[in-house]
Amino acid sequence: MSRTATRERETAETRIRLSLDLDGGEARLGLRIEASGDLETGAHHTVEDVGIVLGQALDEALGDRAGIRRYGSALVPMDESLAECAIDVSGRPLCVFDAELPTTSIAGFDTELAEEFFRAVANSAKLTLHVSVRYGTNAHHMIEACFKAFARALRVAVSIDPEESGVPSTKGTLSL
C-alpha cells in the first residue's frame, strides 16, 4: 500500500506544491514543498496555505488509517526552550496551541503564524493536535522546538504498528 500524496493549491495569494511519502526520506517522512506567495503583505496566507496543503496530503496518504499507531508525542529541548507535542490521528480536527511566544518577526515569520500553521494542518488532516511551549525566552528556539516536536510526534503517530491489523479505533473508523 502506497502512503503517498501529491497536492497543489493555487489562490490569488499563493501557489503551493507538495509531495509526501509517509514511509521515506528525512525523519522517515519524505516531504517536498514548493511555496510562493504574497510575502510583501506578510507571510500569513503562505504559511496558512502550506499548513492546509500539508494537512490535505497527510489525510490522503493515511487513507483509512489502518495499521497506524494513531498516537504520537514528543518533548523537544532547544537550548533554553522546551516544547512538546501530542497527536491523535483521530479524524476529529482540533488544535490546542499553548505558547506564550514573544511578539516578534523572525526573518519575516511573525511568531503568531506558528499557531496558524498548526491549526491549518490539524483541520485539514483531521488531527487532534496539542502543541505547547513549557518555557523559553528566545522566540526562534521556542518555535523551532514546536516544529521539531510536531515532526517527531507525527512520525510516531503515522508509523505502522505491526500489532495493529485494522483501524486503531473501537468504532472501526477514524473519520467524521
OpenMM code with the backbone's topology and positions (N, CA, C; nanometers):
from openmm import Vec3, app, unit

residues = "MET SER ARG THR ALA THR ARG GLU ARG GLU THR ALA GLU THR ARG ILE ARG LEU SER LEU ASP LEU ASP GLY GLY GLU ALA ARG LEU GLY LEU ARG ILE GLU ALA SER GLY ASP LEU GLU THR GLY ALA HIS HIS THR VAL GLU ASP VAL GLY ILE VAL LEU GLY GLN ALA LEU ASP GLU ALA LEU GLY ASP ARG ALA GLY ILE ARG ARG TYR GLY SER ALA LEU VAL PRO MET ASP GLU SER LEU ALA GLU CYS ALA ILE ASP VAL SER GLY ARG PRO LEU CYS VAL PHE ASP ALA GLU LEU PRO THR THR SER ILE ALA GLY PHE ASP THR GLU LEU ALA GLU GLU PHE PHE ARG ALA VAL ALA ASN SER ALA LYS LEU THR LEU HIS VAL SER VAL ARG TYR GLY THR ASN ALA HIS HIS MET ILE GLU ALA CYS PHE LYS ALA PHE ALA ARG ALA LEU ARG VAL ALA VAL SER ILE ASP PRO GLU GLU SER GLY VAL PRO SER THR LYS GLY THR LEU SER LEU".split()
positions = [
    Vec3(0.0837, -0.1174, 0.0000),
    Vec3(0.0000, 0.0000, 0.0000),
    Vec3(0.0885, 0.1242, 0.0000),
    Vec3(0.0657, 0.2114, -0.0937),
    Vec3(0.1406, 0.3357, -0.1035),
    Vec3(0.0814, 0.4390, -0.0090),
    Vec3(0.1658, 0.4965, 0.0757),
    Vec3(0.1200, 0.6009, 0.1682),
    Vec3(0.1827, 0.7324, 0.1250),
    Vec3(0.1436, 0.7744, 0.0048),
    Vec3(0.1984, 0.8960, -0.0540),
    Vec3(0.0842, 0.9869, -0.0990),
    Vec3(0.1175, 1.1113, -0.1190),
    Vec3(0.0202, 1.2067, -0.1716),
    Vec3(0.0951, 1.3213, -0.2378),
    Vec3(0.0352, 1.3759, -0.3403),
    Vec3(0.0843, 1.4966, -0.4062),
    Vec3(-0.0332, 1.5926, -0.4131),
    Vec3(-0.0109, 1.7134, -0.3645),
    Vec3(-0.1187, 1.8122, -0.3603),
    Vec3(-0.0693, 1.9459, -0.4137),
    Vec3(-0.1622, 2.0227, -0.4690),
    Vec3(-0.1331, 2.1583, -0.5134),
    Vec3(-0.2474, 2.2487, -0.4698),
    Vec3(-0.2122, 2.3723, -0.4446),
    Vec3(-0.3133, 2.4738, -0.4120),
    Vec3(-0.2665, 2.6053, -0.4730),
    Vec3(-0.3537, 2.6641, -0.5511),
    Vec3(-0.3210, 2.7929, -0.6106),
    Vec3(-0.4367, 2.8878, -0.5841),
    Vec3(-0.4050, 3.0010, -0.5226),
    Vec3(-0.5045, 3.1035, -0.4938),
    Vec3(-0.4527, 3.2359, -0.5506),
    Vec3(-0.5265, 3.3410, -0.5289),
    Vec3(-0.4808, 3.4720, -0.5734),
    Vec3(-0.3557, 3.5149, -0.4969),
    Vec3(-0.3360, 3.4594, -0.3769),
    Vec3(-0.2223, 3.4991, -0.2938),
    Vec3(-0.1048, 3.4014, -0.2966),
    Vec3(-0.1317, 3.2716, -0.3196),
    Vec3(-0.0257, 3.1713, -0.3042),
    Vec3(-0.0290, 3.0648, -0.4120),
    Vec3(0.0831, 2.9957, -0.4211),
    Vec3(0.0934, 2.8760, -0.5049),
    Vec3(0.1767, 2.7749, -0.4276),
    Vec3(0.1156, 2.6609, -0.3941),
    Vec3(0.1800, 2.5585, -0.3121),
    Vec3(0.1799, 2.4271, -0.3890),
    Vec3(0.2953, 2.3618, -0.3926),
    Vec3(0.3085, 2.2254, -0.4468),
    Vec3(0.3750, 2.1429, -0.3387),
    Vec3(0.3198, 2.0250, -0.3120),
    Vec3(0.3705, 1.9437, -0.2025),
    Vec3(0.3615, 1.7968, -0.2375),
    Vec3(0.4663, 1.7227, -0.2057),
    Vec3(0.4604, 1.5768, -0.2168),
    Vec3(0.5037, 1.5189, -0.0824),
    Vec3(0.4377, 1.4097, -0.0442),
    Vec3(0.4582, 1.3488, 0.0866),
    Vec3(0.4662, 1.1979, 0.0726),
    Vec3(0.5638, 1.1390, 0.1398),
    Vec3(0.5782, 0.9936, 0.1470),
    Vec3(0.5937, 0.9590, 0.2939),
    Vec3(0.4916, 0.8975, 0.3517),
    Vec3(0.4940, 0.8672, 0.4950),
    Vec3(0.5957, 0.7601, 0.5324),
    Vec3(0.6538, 0.6943, 0.4329),
    Vec3(0.7466, 0.5849, 0.4621),
    Vec3(0.8871, 0.6079, 0.4089),
    Vec3(0.9260, 0.7330, 0.3869),
    Vec3(1.0602, 0.7526, 0.3344),
    Vec3(1.1129, 0.8923, 0.3545),
    Vec3(1.2408, 0.9066, 0.3314),
    Vec3(1.3032, 1.0377, 0.3343),
    Vec3(1.3457, 1.0829, 0.4720),
    Vec3(1.3638, 1.2134, 0.4837),
    Vec3(1.4088, 1.2752, 0.6092),
    Vec3(1.3131, 1.2431, 0.7230),
    Vec3(1.3694, 1.2052, 0.8366),
    Vec3(1.2913, 1.1700, 0.9560),
    Vec3(1.1860, 1.0634, 0.9227),
    Vec3(1.2156, 0.9836, 0.8226),
    Vec3(1.1261, 0.8794, 0.7725),
    Vec3(0.9958, 0.9331, 0.7146),
    Vec3(0.9875, 1.0643, 0.6950),
    Vec3(0.8741, 1.1263, 0.6270),
    Vec3(0.9302, 1.2047, 0.5100),
    Vec3(0.9101, 1.1570, 0.3899),
    Vec3(0.9586, 1.2280, 0.2722),
    Vec3(0.8653, 1.3432, 0.2412),
    Vec3(0.9167, 1.4644, 0.2463),
    Vec3(0.8350, 1.5815, 0.2248),
    Vec3(0.9084, 1.6791, 0.1344),
    Vec3(0.8386, 1.7243, 0.0317),
    Vec3(0.8936, 1.8255, -0.0584),
    Vec3(0.7866, 1.9324, -0.0759),
    Vec3(0.8250, 2.0565, -0.0500),
    Vec3(0.7307, 2.1679, -0.0605),
    Vec3(0.7915, 2.2783, -0.1456),
    Vec3(0.7129, 2.3269, -0.2404),
    Vec3(0.7465, 2.4474, -0.3157),
    Vec3(0.6344, 2.5456, -0.2883),
    Vec3(0.6698, 2.6612, -0.2348),
    Vec3(0.5676, 2.7587, -0.1993),
    Vec3(0.6096, 2.8979, -0.2422),
    Vec3(0.5157, 2.9703, -0.2984),
    Vec3(0.5367, 3.1114, -0.3266),
    Vec3(0.4093, 3.1840, -0.2877),
    Vec3(0.4273, 3.3080, -0.2451),
    Vec3(0.3101, 3.3810, -0.2005),
    Vec3(0.3347, 3.5301, -0.1935),
    Vec3(0.2344, 3.5977, -0.1451),
    Vec3(0.2369, 3.7430, -0.1375),
    Vec3(0.3096, 3.7895, -0.0114),
    Vec3(0.4357, 3.7556, -0.0022),
    Vec3(0.5132, 3.7849, 0.1181),
    Vec3(0.5310, 3.9339, 0.1432),
    Vec3(0.5147, 4.0149, 0.0406),
    Vec3(0.5283, 4.1596, 0.0616),
    Vec3(0.4173, 4.2142, 0.1510),
    Vec3(0.3044, 4.1451, 0.1597),
    Vec3(0.1964, 4.1875, 0.2502),
    Vec3(0.1988, 4.1076, 0.3804),
    Vec3(0.2990, 4.0219, 0.3969),
    Vec3(0.3098, 3.9370, 0.5152),
    Vec3(0.3008, 3.7913, 0.4757),
    Vec3(0.3484, 3.7067, 0.5617),
    Vec3(0.3567, 3.5634, 0.5307),
    Vec3(0.2313, 3.4855, 0.5687),
    Vec3(0.1295, 3.5528, 0.6210),
    Vec3(0.0125, 3.4825, 0.6743),
    Vec3(-0.0491, 3.3843, 0.5747),
    Vec3(-0.0840, 3.4315, 0.4537),
    Vec3(-0.1501, 3.3442, 0.3561),
    Vec3(-0.0616, 3.2274, 0.3162),
    Vec3(0.0654, 3.2527, 0.2986),
    Vec3(0.1576, 3.1465, 0.2566),
    Vec3(0.1709, 3.0404, 0.3651),
    Vec3(0.1906, 3.0825, 0.4884),
    Vec3(0.2049, 2.9879, 0.5996),
    Vec3(0.0771, 2.9066, 0.6177),
    Vec3(-0.0370, 2.9729, 0.6169),
    Vec3(-0.1639, 2.9027, 0.6341),
    Vec3(-0.1897, 2.8050, 0.5200),
    Vec3(-0.1632, 2.8464, 0.3967),
    Vec3(-0.1874, 2.7584, 0.2823),
    Vec3(-0.0928, 2.6390, 0.2808),
    Vec3(0.0317, 2.6564, 0.3226),
    Vec3(0.1228, 2.5415, 0.3348),
    Vec3(0.0662, 2.4442, 0.4381),
    Vec3(0.0159, 2.4956, 0.5491),
    Vec3(-0.0451, 2.4091, 0.6505),
    Vec3(-0.1658, 2.3347, 0.5974),
    Vec3(-0.2506, 2.4034, 0.5223),
    Vec3(-0.3685, 2.3399, 0.4630),
    Vec3(-0.3268, 2.2269, 0.3698),
    Vec3(-0.2326, 2.2552, 0.2807),
    Vec3(-0.1904, 2.1551, 0.1822),
    Vec3(-0.1201, 2.0371, 0.2502),
    Vec3(-0.0368, 2.0633, 0.3497),
    Vec3(0.0261, 1.9536, 0.4235),
    Vec3(-0.0799, 1.8680, 0.4914),
    Vec3(-0.1782, 1.9310, 0.5531),
    Vec3(-0.2856, 1.8549, 0.6168),
    Vec3(-0.3636, 1.7707, 0.5174),
    Vec3(-0.3948, 1.8267, 0.4023),
    Vec3(-0.4675, 1.7517, 0.2990),
    Vec3(-0.3853, 1.6320, 0.2508),
    Vec3(-0.2553, 1.6537, 0.2340),
    Vec3(-0.1679, 1.5442, 0.1902),
    Vec3(-0.1594, 1.4348, 0.2970),
    Vec3(-0.1496, 1.4730, 0.4222),
    Vec3(-0.1491, 1.3739, 0.5309),
    Vec3(-0.2780, 1.2929, 0.5290),
    Vec3(-0.3900, 1.3616, 0.5180),
    Vec3(-0.5198, 1.2944, 0.5154),
    Vec3(-0.5269, 1.1936, 0.4008),
    Vec3(-0.4821, 1.2355, 0.2834),
    Vec3(-0.4845, 1.1470, 0.1658),
    Vec3(-0.3885, 1.0290, 0.1822),
    Vec3(-0.2659, 1.0558, 0.2259),
    Vec3(-0.1656, 0.9495, 0.2385),
    Vec3(-0.2035, 0.8474, 0.3455),
    Vec3(-0.2753, 0.8898, 0.4475),
    Vec3(-0.3157, 0.7985, 0.5548),
    Vec3(-0.4317, 0.7085, 0.5149),
    Vec3(-0.5068, 0.7467, 0.4137),
    Vec3(-0.6185, 0.6638, 0.3679),
    Vec3(-0.7161, 0.6363, 0.4808),
    Vec3(-0.7496, 0.5080, 0.5029),
    Vec3(-0.8450, 0.4730, 0.6089),
    Vec3(-0.7784, 0.4608, 0.7459),
    Vec3(-0.6462, 0.4860, 0.7506),
    Vec3(-0.5664, 0.4851, 0.8737),
    Vec3(-0.5413, 0.3448, 0.9303),
    Vec3(-0.5705, 0.2426, 0.8538),
    Vec3(-0.5499, 0.1057, 0.9006),
    Vec3(-0.4025, 0.0805, 0.9302),
    Vec3(-0.3771, 0.0181, 1.0428),
    Vec3(-0.2435, -0.0255, 1.0796),
    Vec3(-0.1536, 0.0796, 1.1425),
    Vec3(-0.2007, 0.2028, 1.1587),
    Vec3(-0.1136, 0.3062, 1.2155),
    Vec3(-0.1141, 0.2997, 1.3684),
    Vec3(-0.0131, 0.3596, 1.4272),
    Vec3(-0.0072, 0.3683, 1.5739),
    Vec3(-0.1131, 0.4632, 1.6286),
    Vec3(-0.1495, 0.5621, 1.5548),
    Vec3(-0.2530, 0.6617, 1.5840),
    Vec3(-0.2054, 0.7725, 1.6774),
    Vec3(-0.1393, 0.7394, 1.7861),
    Vec3(-0.0953, 0.8387, 1.8837),
    Vec3(0.0546, 0.8601, 1.8737),
    Vec3(0.0968, 0.9837, 1.8952),
    Vec3(0.2388, 1.0141, 1.8998),
    Vec3(0.2620, 1.1353, 1.9870),
    Vec3(0.3760, 1.1369, 2.0539),
    Vec3(0.4098, 1.2537, 2.1353),
    Vec3(0.5607, 1.2703, 2.1374),
    Vec3(0.6021, 1.3930, 2.1630),
    Vec3(0.7458, 1.4221, 2.1697),
    Vec3(0.7682, 1.5450, 2.2558),
    Vec3(0.8790, 1.5423, 2.3252),
    Vec3(0.9251, 1.6533, 2.4073),
    Vec3(1.0607, 1.6923, 2.3509),
    Vec3(1.0763, 1.8182, 2.3096),
    Vec3(1.1989, 1.8605, 2.2422),
    Vec3(1.2589, 1.9842, 2.3103),
    Vec3(1.3836, 1.9719, 2.3573),
    Vec3(1.4543, 2.0890, 2.4083),
    Vec3(1.5263, 2.1595, 2.2938),
    Vec3(1.5256, 2.2901, 2.2984),
    Vec3(1.6024, 2.3693, 2.2026),
    Vec3(1.6675, 2.4797, 2.2852),
    Vec3(1.7920, 2.4563, 2.3235),
    Vec3(1.8629, 2.5483, 2.4121),
    Vec3(1.7801, 2.5734, 2.5385),
    Vec3(1.7397, 2.6977, 2.5661),
    Vec3(1.6678, 2.7294, 2.6890),
    Vec3(1.5180, 2.7002, 2.6812),
    Vec3(1.4699, 2.6570, 2.5652),
    Vec3(1.3272, 2.6336, 2.5431),
    Vec3(1.2945, 2.4847, 2.5479),
    Vec3(1.1704, 2.4558, 2.5854),
    Vec3(1.1229, 2.3179, 2.5873),
    Vec3(0.9804, 2.3159, 2.5334),
    Vec3(0.9593, 2.2402, 2.4273),
    Vec3(0.8266, 2.2290, 2.3653),
    Vec3(0.7842, 2.0843, 2.3612),
    Vec3(0.6538, 2.0650, 2.3592),
    Vec3(0.6010, 1.9295, 2.3470),
    Vec3(0.4842, 1.9280, 2.2503),
    Vec3(0.4628, 1.8108, 2.1948),
    Vec3(0.3532, 1.7916, 2.1007),
    Vec3(0.2933, 1.6537, 2.1244),
    Vec3(0.1617, 1.6481, 2.1240),
    Vec3(0.0891, 1.5211, 2.1313),
    Vec3(-0.0128, 1.5202, 2.0183),
    Vec3(-0.0208, 1.4082, 1.9487),
    Vec3(-0.1076, 1.3949, 1.8316),
    Vec3(-0.1930, 1.2700, 1.8447),
    Vec3(-0.3187, 1.2834, 1.8064),
    Vec3(-0.4090, 1.1710, 1.7886),
    Vec3(-0.4626, 1.1825, 1.6467),
    Vec3(-0.4333, 1.0845, 1.5634),
    Vec3(-0.4855, 1.0828, 1.4268),
    Vec3(-0.6288, 1.0303, 1.4379),
    Vec3(-0.7136, 1.1155, 1.4918),
    Vec3(-0.8466, 1.0764, 1.5383),
    Vec3(-0.9572, 1.0889, 1.4351),
    Vec3(-0.9353, 1.1702, 1.3321),
    Vec3(-1.0439, 1.2023, 1.2405),
    Vec3(-1.1254, 1.3202, 1.2906),
    Vec3(-1.0882, 1.3732, 1.4077),
    Vec3(-1.1576, 1.4876, 1.4661),
    Vec3(-1.0598, 1.6046, 1.4761),
    Vec3(-1.0768, 1.7063, 1.3934),
    Vec3(-0.9812, 1.8171, 1.3934),
    Vec3(-0.9928, 1.9058, 1.5171),
    Vec3(-0.8804, 1.9254, 1.5826),
    Vec3(-0.8722, 2.0155, 1.6974),
    Vec3(-0.7267, 2.0550, 1.7136),
    Vec3(-0.7033, 2.1829, 1.7380),
    Vec3(-0.5681, 2.2304, 1.7640),
    Vec3(-0.5681, 2.3110, 1.8924),
    Vec3(-0.4876, 2.2672, 1.9877),
    Vec3(-0.4642, 2.3432, 2.1091),
    Vec3(-0.3179, 2.3876, 2.1028),
    Vec3(-0.2985, 2.5172, 2.0957),
    Vec3(-0.1639, 2.5739, 2.0877),
    Vec3(-0.1445, 2.6596, 2.2113),
    Vec3(-0.0564, 2.6160, 2.2991),
    Vec3(-0.0343, 2.6832, 2.4268),
    Vec3(0.1112, 2.7278, 2.4346),
    Vec3(0.1356, 2.8503, 2.3916),
    Vec3(0.2722, 2.9022, 2.3917),
    Vec3(0.2677, 3.0537, 2.4073),
    Vec3(0.3381, 3.1022, 2.5044),
    Vec3(0.3498, 3.2465, 2.5226),
    Vec3(0.4741, 3.2939, 2.4480),
    Vec3(0.4561, 3.3097, 2.3163),
    Vec3(0.5662, 3.3488, 2.2303),
    Vec3(0.5844, 3.5000, 2.2331),
    Vec3(0.7079, 3.5444, 2.2364),
    Vec3(0.7306, 3.6888, 2.2234),
    Vec3(0.6756, 3.7358, 2.0882),
    Vec3(0.6125, 3.8509, 2.0855),
    Vec3(0.5593, 3.9063, 1.9613),
    Vec3(0.6752, 3.9697, 1.8850),
    Vec3(0.7165, 3.9007, 1.7807),
    Vec3(0.8280, 3.9483, 1.7007),
    Vec3(0.8203, 3.8841, 1.5627),
    Vec3(0.9116, 3.9210, 1.4774),
    Vec3(0.9229, 3.8619, 1.3450),
    Vec3(1.0622, 3.8017, 1.3319),
    Vec3(1.0664, 3.6779, 1.2850),
    Vec3(1.1927, 3.6070, 1.2660),
    Vec3(1.2096, 3.5855, 1.1164),
    Vec3(1.2953, 3.6662, 1.0541),
    Vec3(1.3191, 3.6587, 0.9100),
    Vec3(1.1881, 3.6664, 0.8312),
    Vec3(1.0982, 3.7545, 0.8729),
    Vec3(0.9710, 3.7720, 0.8041),
    Vec3(0.8603, 3.6792, 0.8501),
    Vec3(0.8891, 3.5929, 0.9453),
    Vec3(0.7903, 3.4993, 1.0002),
    Vec3(0.7440, 3.5538, 1.1343),
    Vec3(0.6222, 3.6079, 1.1372),
    Vec3(0.5680, 3.6582, 1.2632),
    Vec3(0.5391, 3.5405, 1.3550),
    Vec3(0.5745, 3.5535, 1.4823),
    Vec3(0.5602, 3.4405, 1.5750),
    Vec3(0.4166, 3.3900, 1.5831),
    Vec3(0.3181, 3.4779, 1.5646),
    Vec3(0.1788, 3.4336, 1.5707),
    Vec3(0.1424, 3.3364, 1.4576),
    Vec3(0.2245, 3.3282, 1.3540),
    Vec3(0.1968, 3.2388, 1.2419),
    Vec3(0.2181, 3.0917, 1.2771),
    Vec3(0.2948, 3.0635, 1.3800),
    Vec3(0.3148, 2.9239, 1.4209),
    Vec3(0.1796, 2.8606, 1.4536),
    Vec3(0.1000, 2.9276, 1.5321),
    Vec3(-0.0323, 2.8740, 1.5660),
    Vec3(-0.1196, 2.8581, 1.4416),
    Vec3(-0.1147, 2.9552, 1.3510),
    Vec3(-0.1938, 2.9470, 1.2276),
    Vec3(-0.1559, 2.8230, 1.1460),
    Vec3(-0.0262, 2.7948, 1.1378),
    Vec3(0.0203, 2.6775, 1.0640),
    Vec3(-0.0335, 2.5492, 1.1270),
    Vec3(-0.0145, 2.5343, 1.2571),
    Vec3(-0.0575, 2.4111, 1.3241),
    Vec3(-0.2092, 2.3937, 1.3171),
    Vec3(-0.2836, 2.5023, 1.3289),
    Vec3(-0.4291, 2.4945, 1.3189),
    Vec3(-0.4710, 2.4483, 1.1784),
    Vec3(-0.4066, 2.5009, 1.0752),
    Vec3(-0.4387, 2.4620, 0.9374),
    Vec3(-0.4077, 2.3145, 0.9127),
    Vec3(-0.2940, 2.2670, 0.9634),
    Vec3(-0.2596, 2.1250, 0.9474),
    Vec3(-0.3617, 2.0375, 1.0187),
    Vec3(-0.3904, 2.0694, 1.1447),
    Vec3(-0.4839, 1.9878, 1.2235),
    Vec3(-0.6215, 1.9801, 1.1584),
    Vec3(-0.6711, 2.0941, 1.1119),
    Vec3(-0.8030, 2.0957, 1.0492),
    Vec3(-0.8063, 2.0156, 0.9201),
    Vec3(-0.7055, 2.0317, 0.8362),
    Vec3(-0.7052, 1.9649, 0.7057),
    Vec3(-0.6711, 1.8167, 0.7143),
    Vec3(-0.5904, 1.7782, 0.8128),
    Vec3(-0.5530, 1.6365, 0.8288),
    Vec3(-0.6468, 1.5632, 0.9230),
    Vec3(-0.7364, 1.6372, 0.9874),
    Vec3(-0.8304, 1.5802, 1.0848),
    Vec3(-0.7556, 1.5174, 1.2031),
    Vec3(-0.6616, 1.5959, 1.2571),
    Vec3(-0.5823, 1.5533, 1.3722),
    Vec3(-0.6311, 1.6230, 1.4979),
    Vec3(-0.6193, 1.5562, 1.6109),
    Vec3(-0.6253, 1.6238, 1.7394),
    Vec3(-0.4801, 1.6533, 1.7726),
    Vec3(-0.4482, 1.7813, 1.7833),
    Vec3(-0.3096, 1.8255, 1.7951),
    Vec3(-0.2943, 1.9204, 1.9136),
    Vec3(-0.2030, 1.8860, 2.0019),
    Vec3(-0.1694, 1.9728, 2.1147),
    Vec3(-0.0218, 2.0085, 2.1027),
    Vec3(0.0070, 2.1372, 2.0964),
    Vec3(0.1444, 2.1871, 2.0907),
    Vec3(0.1595, 2.2884, 2.2026),
    Vec3(0.2647, 2.2737, 2.2810),
    Vec3(0.2859, 2.3712, 2.3878),
    Vec3(0.4348, 2.3964, 2.4075),
    Vec3(0.4616, 2.5159, 2.4563),
    Vec3(0.5969, 2.5515, 2.4967),
    Vec3(0.5931, 2.5623, 2.6487),
    Vec3(0.6669, 2.4748, 2.7147),
    Vec3(0.6677, 2.4774, 2.8612),
    Vec3(0.7375, 2.6021, 2.9129),
    Vec3(0.8488, 2.6366, 2.8488),
    Vec3(0.9209, 2.7576, 2.8852),
    Vec3(1.0213, 2.7903, 2.7773),
    Vec3(1.0710, 2.9127, 2.7831),
    Vec3(1.1706, 2.9601, 2.6887),
    Vec3(1.1697, 3.1120, 2.6860),
    Vec3(1.2757, 3.1685, 2.6310),
    Vec3(1.2845, 3.3136, 2.6194),
    Vec3(1.3151, 3.3586, 2.4780),
    Vec3(1.3780, 3.2745, 2.3992),
    Vec3(1.4154, 3.3087, 2.2626),
    Vec3(1.3071, 3.2566, 2.1686),
    Vec3(1.2379, 3.3484, 2.0991),
    Vec3(1.1265, 3.3100, 2.0121),
    Vec3(1.1689, 3.2089, 1.9057),
    Vec3(1.2876, 3.2273, 1.8486),
    Vec3(1.3361, 3.1344, 1.7464),
    Vec3(1.3470, 2.9932, 1.8042),
    Vec3(1.4065, 2.9803, 1.9210),
    Vec3(1.4226, 2.8487, 1.9837),
    Vec3(1.2870, 2.7876, 2.0201),
    Vec3(1.1969, 2.8697, 2.0690),
    Vec3(1.0650, 2.8204, 2.1088),
    Vec3(0.9889, 2.7645, 1.9886),
    Vec3(0.9886, 2.8388, 1.8779),
    Vec3(0.9167, 2.7940, 1.7587),
    Vec3(0.9852, 2.6736, 1.6956),
    Vec3(1.1169, 2.6751, 1.6890),
    Vec3(1.1882, 2.5602, 1.6332),
    Vec3(1.1594, 2.4345, 1.7136),
    Vec3(1.1561, 2.4461, 1.8459),
    Vec3(1.1239, 2.3311, 1.9302),
    Vec3(0.9823, 2.2805, 1.9021),
    Vec3(0.8863, 2.3716, 1.8778),
    Vec3(0.7489, 2.3316, 1.8434),
    Vec3(0.7450, 2.2497, 1.7153),
    Vec3(0.8117, 2.2995, 1.6121),
    Vec3(0.8100, 2.2296, 1.4835),
    Vec3(0.8805, 2.0944, 1.4917),
    Vec3(0.9893, 2.0876, 1.5638),
    Vec3(1.0601, 1.9593, 1.5777),
    Vec3(0.9787, 1.8610, 1.6603),
    Vec3(0.9129, 1.9078, 1.7654),
    Vec3(0.8275, 1.8196, 1.8454),
    Vec3(0.7117, 1.7682, 1.7603),
    Vec3(0.6524, 1.8567, 1.6783),
    Vec3(0.5437, 1.8159, 1.5889),
    Vec3(0.5908, 1.7076, 1.4921),
    Vec3(0.7053, 1.7286, 1.4300),
    Vec3(0.7565, 1.6317, 1.3322),
    Vec3(0.7826, 1.4961, 1.3972),
    Vec3(0.8423, 1.4964, 1.5150),
    Vec3(0.8733, 1.3695, 1.5830),
    Vec3(0.7460, 1.2986, 1.6296),
    Vec3(0.6487, 1.3736, 1.6815),
    Vec3(0.5222, 1.3135, 1.7244),
    Vec3(0.4455, 1.2586, 1.6046),
    Vec3(0.4457, 1.3331, 1.4951),
    Vec3(0.3768, 1.2892, 1.3740),
    Vec3(0.4383, 1.1611, 1.3202),
    Vec3(0.5702, 1.1559, 1.3188),
    Vec3(0.6387, 1.0357, 1.2696),
    Vec3(0.5916, 0.9119, 1.3448),
    Vec3(0.5766, 0.9221, 1.4759),
    Vec3(0.5308, 0.8084, 1.5561),
    Vec3(0.3837, 0.7780, 1.5264),
    Vec3(0.2982, 0.8807, 1.5260),
    Vec3(0.1543, 0.8598, 1.5098),
    Vec3(0.1178, 0.7945, 1.3769),
    Vec3(0.1891, 0.8284, 1.2703),
    Vec3(0.1540, 0.7733, 1.1382),
    Vec3(0.2313, 0.6464, 1.1053),
    Vec3(0.3228, 0.6061, 1.1922),
    Vec3(0.4010, 0.4849, 1.1648),
    Vec3(0.3126, 0.3610, 1.1743),
    Vec3(0.3548, 0.2590, 1.1054),
    Vec3(0.2809, 0.1334, 1.1045),
    Vec3(0.3095, 0.0572, 1.2336),
    Vec3(0.2026, 0.0126, 1.2968),
    Vec3(0.2112, -0.0681, 1.4184),
    Vec3(0.1971, -0.2140, 1.3772),
    Vec3(0.3030, -0.2941, 1.3905),
    Vec3(0.2956, -0.4336, 1.3453),
    Vec3(0.1915, -0.5159, 1.4205),
    Vec3(0.1460, -0.4675, 1.5337),
    Vec3(0.0447, -0.5408, 1.6113),
    Vec3(-0.0979, -0.4955, 1.5806),
    Vec3(-0.1113, -0.3956, 1.4935),
    Vec3(-0.2437, -0.3431, 1.4590),
    Vec3(-0.2772, -0.3816, 1.3157),
    Vec3(-0.3767, -0.4676, 1.2991),
    Vec3(-0.4114, -0.5118, 1.1638),
    Vec3(-0.5196, -0.4260, 1.0998),
    Vec3(-0.5982, -0.3584, 1.1807),
    Vec3(-0.7062, -0.2775, 1.1260),
    Vec3(-0.6934, -0.1326, 1.1655),
    Vec3(-0.8065, -0.0659, 1.1671),
    Vec3(-0.8115, 0.0739, 1.2075),
    Vec3(-0.8060, 0.0790, 1.3607),
    Vec3(-0.7145, 0.1566, 1.4179),
    Vec3(-0.6987, 0.1590, 1.5634),
    Vec3(-0.8091, 0.2414, 1.6340),
    Vec3(-0.9295, 0.1861, 1.6320),
    Vec3(-1.0433, 0.2521, 1.6948),
    Vec3(-1.1484, 0.1470, 1.7271),
    Vec3(-1.2106, 0.1573, 1.8437),
    Vec3(-1.3169, 0.0642, 1.8786),
    Vec3(-1.4394, 0.0854, 1.7889),
    Vec3(-1.4497, 0.2050, 1.7283),
    Vec3(-1.5618, 0.2334, 1.6369),
    Vec3(-1.5397, 0.1715, 1.4992),
    Vec3(-1.4137, 0.1364, 1.4703),
    Vec3(-1.3823, 0.0799, 1.3409),
    Vec3(-1.3534, 0.1836, 1.2340),
    Vec3(-1.3522, 0.3118, 1.2716),
    Vec3(-1.3225, 0.4172, 1.1765),
    Vec3(-1.2553, 0.5345, 1.2483),
    Vec3(-1.1719, 0.6061, 1.1750),
    Vec3(-1.1086, 0.7275, 1.2250),
    Vec3(-1.1443, 0.8424, 1.1326),
    Vec3(-1.2704, 0.8643, 1.1144),
    Vec3(-1.3151, 0.9759, 1.0310),
    Vec3(-1.4447, 1.0292, 1.0899),
    Vec3(-1.4785, 1.1494, 1.0452),
    Vec3(-1.6017, 1.2124, 1.0938),
    Vec3(-1.7236, 1.1426, 1.0424),
] * unit.nanometer
topology = app.Topology()
chain = topology.addChain("A")
for resn in residues:
    res = topology.addResidue(resn, chain)
    for name in ("N", "CA", "C"):
        topology.addAtom(name, app.Element.getBySymbol(name[0]), res)
